Amino acid sequence: MRAWVLHGVDHICLEETEEPDLAENETLVSVKAAGICGSDIPRIYKTGAHVHPLIPGHEFSGQVIKTGEKADRKWLGKRVGIFPLIPCGICTACRKKQYELCRNYNYLGSRTDGGFAEYAAVPERNLIELPDSVSYEEAAMLEPMAVAVHAMRRVQMQKSDTVVVYGLGTIGMLLFLFLKDAGFENLLAVGNKEFQKETILKFGADETCYCDSKAQNVSEWLMRRTDRRGADVVFECVGRNETVSQAVDLTAPMGRICMVGNPYSDMTLEKNVYWKILRNQITITGTWNSAFTHQNDDDWHYVLDRLARKRISPRELISHELDLCDAERGFLIMRDKREDHMKVMIRISG
């Protein structure tokens, strides 16, 4: 099969490699679509992965074409989305079905081979069946959508709350869409690119609800909109020192901050920022993944329900669609920011 193989930092090649051997509980998925995540780029070009060689890619979907000896054959021929975190199943978190908190997890695309290939070996417990109305491209975005939903559900909110999404990359944009779908009316967004503004407006937001952090003072803008009180909830979807500090500044007394953005570097808090947390009694929570318990109320089933009912249209966020052989162009677009992009999607016909 063809696969993008990462041999080390800044050394990724499209190669002919062996089809995966299946463990007894695994299935062989013919990959149909794979999204490039922002976390894939430093993994490829800066930090490397946990093991090499490795096939990256954790946002993907496809069709099951083979099963291991103990995997249920009901999966044969099924169109599936894929939860990339492989929990150990025995730690305290796993026993509580809090698999996203597993301390001994494996992970498709970062610790074991993932989806930038024609075929991938996936444990059957990591599969979710797709309704016919959900495309492979939409299903390849299940993972970032579920991450956005998990963040939304981590914070206790009232529909009357003023809610700010700070940072409009893929996760921030999806979070905005799910909050809008959930009926939050006082919804504000902070971005720094014109195409982000255009996307927000396309999804029905009012222009006055968007702040360009490059052209406007975010704190002054928000305080004008909230009678100097601040926001009840801020989702920090950037992961930089300055935006974390800004989130504290934007949050009303007794407000809540949900940390969503992966950190770009070490994070530090200035003394006056720390004082604001104390004196305003701000609640800060964090999130990094999503809940997949195989129950109808988990994050993945929540997303799939909205997709099936056309309540959410993530396809609008796909800015580039590339064939497998052209995937490196997508990596470089994201690394060098040479073009405006949101979700870069790889189509695979294996």
C-alpha positions in Angstrom: 0.0 0.0 0.0 1.0 3.7 -0.3 1.6 5.6 2.9 3.2 8.8 4.1 5.9 7.5 6.5 7.6 9.7 9.0 11.2 8.6 9.6 12.3 11.5 11.8 12.0 15.2 12.2 11.4 16.8 8.7 11.8 13.4 7.0 8.4 12.2 5.6 8.1 10.3 2.4 5.3 8.7 0.3 6.3 5.0 0.2 5.1 1.6 -0.8 4.9 -0.3 2.4 3.3 -3.5 3.7 -0.4 -3.7 4.5 -0.9 -3.8 8.3 -1.0 -7.1 10.0 -4.1 -7.3 12.2 -4.1 -8.2 15.9 -7.0 -10.4 16.9 -9.2 -7.5 18.0 -8.4 -5.2 15.1 -10.1 -4.4 11.8 -8.5 -3.3 8.5 -9.9 0.0 7.3 -9.6 1.1 3.7 -9.1 4.8 4.4 -11.2 7.1 2.3 -10.6 10.5 3.7 -8.1 12.0 6.2 -7.8 15.5 7.6 -4.5 17.1 8.5 -4.6 18.3 12.1 -2.6 21.3 13.3 -0.8 19.0 15.7 0.4 16.9 12.7 2.6 19.7 11.5 5.0 20.1 14.5 5.0 16.3 14.7 6.3 16.1 11.2 8.6 19.1 11.0 9.7 20.0 14.6 9.4 17.4 17.3 9.0 14.0 15.6 6.6 11.3 16.9 6.9 9.0 19.8 8.2 6.2 17.5 9.8 6.1 14.1 9.0 5.1 11.4 5.4 6.1 11.8 2.4 6.8 9.6 0.8 10.0 10.9 -2.8 11.0 10.7 -5.5 10.6 13.4 -8.5 12.3 11.7 -9.7 9.7 9.2 -12.6 7.6 8.0 -13.1 4.6 5.7 -14.6 1.2 5.2 -13.8 -2.0 7.0 -12.6 -4.7 4.6 -11.1 -7.3 7.0 -11.4 -8.3 10.6 -9.0 -9.9 13.1 -9.7 -13.4 14.5 -11.7 -12.1 17.5 -13.1 -8.9 16.0 -16.9 -9.0 15.2 -17.4 -9.7 11.6 -20.5 -7.4 11.7 -18.0 -4.6 10.8 -17.2 -6.1 7.4 -18.2 -3.6 4.7 -19.3 -0.9 7.2 -18.5 2.7 6.6 -16.8 4.0 9.8 -15.4 6.9 11.7 -12.5 6.3 14.0 -11.8 7.4 17.5 -8.0 7.7 17.5 -7.2 7.2 21.2 -6.7 3.6 22.1 -7.2 3.3 25.9 -5.5 0.7 28.1 -8.8 -0.5 29.5 -7.4 -1.2 33.0 -6.4 2.2 34.7 -8.8 4.0 37.0 -10.0 6.4 34.3 -10.7 3.5 31.9 -12.7 1.6 34.6 -14.8 4.7 34.9 -15.2 4.9 31.1 -13.3 8.2 31.1 -11.1 6.9 28.3 -9.9 10.4 27.3 -8.2 10.5 30.7 -6.4 7.2 30.3 -2.8 7.3 31.5 -1.4 4.4 29.4 -3.1 5.1 26.1 -1.9 4.4 22.6 -2.8 6.8 19.8 -3.4 6.3 16.0 -1.1 8.6 14.1 1.2 9.6 16.9 2.2 6.5 18.8 1.1 3.9 16.3 0.4 4.0 12.6 -2.5 6.2 11.5 -4.5 7.3 8.5 -2.2 8.9 6.0 -2.2 5.7 4.1 -4.5 3.5 1.9 -5.1 1.1 4.8 -5.0 1.3 8.6 -5.3 -1.2 11.4 -8.0 0.0 13.9 -9.3 -1.8 17.1 -12.9 -2.6 16.6 -13.8 -0.7 19.8 -12.5 2.5 18.1 -15.0 2.3 15.3 -18.3 4.1 15.0 -20.7 3.2 12.2 -21.7 6.0 9.8 -25.2 6.6 8.5 -25.4 6.8 4.7 -26.1 10.5 4.9 -22.7 11.3 6.4 -19.9 11.5 3.9 -16.3 10.2 4.4 -15.0 13.8 4.4 -17.5 14.8 7.1 -16.6 11.6 9.1 -12.9 12.5 8.9 -13.8 15.6 10.9 -15.6 13.7 13.6 -12.5 13.9 15.8 -12.1 17.7 15.8 -15.9 18.1 16.1 -16.0 15.8 19.1 -13.2 17.7 20.7 -15.2 20.9 20.2 -18.3 19.4 21.7 -16.3 18.0 24.7 -15.1 21.5 25.4 -18.6 22.9 25.2 -19.9 20.3 27.6 -17.1 20.8 30.1 -18.6 24.2 31.0 -21.9 24.7 32.8 -23.6 27.5 30.8 -26.9 29.2 30.6 -28.4 30.1 27.2 -28.4 33.7 28.4 -24.6 33.7 29.0 -22.3 35.9 27.0 -19.9 33.4 25.5 -16.6 34.2 23.7 -14.7 31.8 21.4 -11.2 33.2 21.3 -9.3 31.7 18.3 -10.9 30.5 15.1 -8.8 27.7 13.9 -10.6 24.5 13.1 -11.5 23.6 16.7 -12.6 27.2 17.5 -14.7 27.5 14.4 -16.4 24.1 15.1 -17.0 25.1 18.7 -18.7 28.3 17.5 -20.9 26.2 15.2 -21.9 23.8 17.9 -22.6 26.6 20.4 -24.8 28.3 17.8 -26.6 25.0 17.1 -27.1 24.6 20.9 -29.0 27.9 21.0 -26.5 30.3 22.6 -27.5 33.7 21.3 -25.0 36.0 23.0 -22.1 34.4 21.1 -19.0 36.3 20.2 -15.8 35.3 18.3 -12.3 36.7 18.2 -10.1 35.9 15.2 -7.2 37.5 13.3 -7.7 36.7 9.7 -10.2 38.1 7.1 -11.2 34.6 5.9 -12.1 33.7 9.5 -14.5 36.6 9.6 -15.9 35.7 6.2 -16.5 32.1 7.4 -18.2 33.3 10.6 -20.5 35.6 8.6 -21.3 32.8 6.1 -22.5 30.7 9.1 -25.0 33.4 10.0 -23.1 35.4 12.6 -23.7 39.2 12.7 -20.6 41.2 11.8 -20.8 43.1 15.1 -20.2 39.7 16.9 -16.7 39.3 15.4 -13.5 41.0 16.6 -10.3 41.2 14.6 -7.6 41.0 17.2 -5.1 42.5 14.8 -7.1 45.6 14.1 -9.1 46.1 17.3 -8.4 46.1 21.1 -10.2 43.0 22.1 -10.7 44.0 25.8 -12.2 47.4 24.8 -14.4 45.8 22.2 -15.8 43.2 24.6 -16.3 45.7 27.4 -18.3 47.9 25.2 -20.5 44.9 24.3 -21.0 43.8 27.9 -21.6 47.1 29.8 -18.0 46.8 31.1 -18.8 43.5 32.9 -17.0 41.0 30.7 -18.0 37.6 29.3 -19.6 34.8 31.4 -17.6 32.2 29.5 -14.4 32.3 27.4 -13.1 29.4 25.4 -9.4 30.0 24.8 -8.6 28.2 21.6 -5.2 29.6 20.8 -2.8 28.4 23.4 -0.5 31.4 23.8 0.5 33.3 26.9 -0.9 36.5 25.6 -4.3 35.0 24.7 -4.6 33.2 28.0 -3.9 36.5 29.8 -6.4 38.2 27.6 -9.0 35.5 28.4 -8.6 36.3 32.1 -9.0 40.0 31.3 -12.2 39.3 29.3 -13.9 37.1 31.9 -16.6 38.6 34.2 -16.5 38.1 38.0 -17.5 34.5 38.8 -17.0 33.7 35.1 -15.5 30.6 33.5 -12.6 29.9 31.2 -12.2 26.7 29.3 -8.6 26.1 28.0 -8.8 24.4 24.6 -5.8 25.5 22.6 -2.7 23.3 22.6 0.2 25.3 24.1 2.7 26.8 21.7 5.4 27.1 24.4 5.8 27.1 28.2 2.9 29.0 29.8 3.5 31.6 32.5 1.1 33.9 34.4 2.0 37.5 35.3 1.2 38.5 38.9 -1.6 40.8 37.9 -3.3 38.1 35.8 -3.1 35.7 38.7 -4.6 38.3 41.0 -7.6 38.8 38.6 -8.3 35.0 38.8 -8.3 35.2 42.6 -10.2 38.4 43.0 -12.8 37.7 40.3 -13.2 34.1 41.5 -12.8 32.8 38.0 -13.2 29.1 37.3 -10.7 27.6 34.9 -11.1 24.2 33.3 -9.2 22.4 30.6 -9.9 19.9 27.9 -7.8 18.1 25.3 -9.8 15.2 23.8 -13.3 13.8 23.7 -15.5 11.1 25.2 -16.2 8.0 23.3 -18.0 5.4 25.5 -20.2 3.7 22.9 -23.2 5.3 24.6 -25.7 7.4 22.7 -24.9 10.4 24.9 -21.2 10.5 24.4 -19.5 13.3 22.4 -19.1 11.2 19.2 -22.7 10.2 19.1 -23.8 13.8 19.8 -21.8 14.9 16.8 -23.0 12.1 14.6 -26.6 12.9 15.4 -26.1 16.6 14.4 -24.4 15.5 11.2 -27.1 13.0 10.3 -29.8 15.6 10.8 -27.8 18.2 8.8 -27.7 20.5 11.9 -24.0 21.0 11.3 -22.2 21.3 8.0 -18.4 20.9 8.5 -17.8 20.5 4.8 -18.0 24.3 4.6 -14.7 24.3 6.6 -12.8 22.2 4.1 -10.6 24.7 2.4 -8.4 22.2 0.4 -9.0 18.7 -0.9 -5.9 16.8 -2.1 -5.1 13.3 -3.3 -2.9 11.1 -1.2 0.1 11.6 -3.5 -0.2 15.4 -3.1 -0.6 15.4 0.7 2.8 17.0 1.2 1.5 20.2 -0.4 -1.1 20.3 2.4 1.6 19.8 5.1 3.6 22.7 3.7 0.5 25.0 3.3 -0.1 24.5 7.0 3.5 24.7 8.1 4.4 27.9 6.1 0.9 29.5 6.2 1.4 30.1 2.5 -2.4 30.1 1.8 -5.5 30.8 3.8 -6.7 27.4 5.1 -9.1 25.8 7.5 -9.3 22.1 7.2 -7.0 20.4 4.6 -8.5 17.1 3.6 -6.7 14.2 1.9 -8.8 11.9 -0.4 -7.8 8.3 -0.5 -9.2 5.7 -2.9 -7.4 2.7 -1.6 
